[in-house]
């Protein structure tokens, strides 16, 4: 199934910047659009057929602990843990989770001063390593914005870069 058809197939629930969406509805597509330096993580449990997508803007909640309390999904370190907790609360098993990742690009930082995309990706790897979770597939880095989409019914994950759609997993 092509992503364009997939997006037409069911209801699309978008995770905007600093948002998390979850579903167990097999007809739903969960997406994190316009991932530049942001990191989008799609997690799916094949046994419960429950999935979630998060769209994180910054790597560390330590940069603004008060804001992190109000908007935890903004930060990779606490947002990804919140995604995992939501899935586990729905009966998912951590060892069964399949994670795909997109984003972490170098956008509007030609001189590599801020490297937010790289820092987001590095923080994600640290969080997943501490939780003994591997990334099944990814499309990260570079200098292109992406969209990641998870079809909850099948667990298939797609990425759009520019006008090109392709299956990640």
PyMOL commands that set and color helices and strands:
alter all, ss='L'
color gray80, all
select helices_A, chain A and resi 3-9+61-63+65-70+72-74+76-89+94-96+116-130
alter helices_A, ss='H'
color red, helices_A
select strands_A, chain A and resi 11-14+19-23+28-35+39-45+50-56+97-103+135-140+146-151+157-161+164-167
alter strands_A, ss='S'
color yellow, strands_A
deselect
rebuild
show_as cartoon
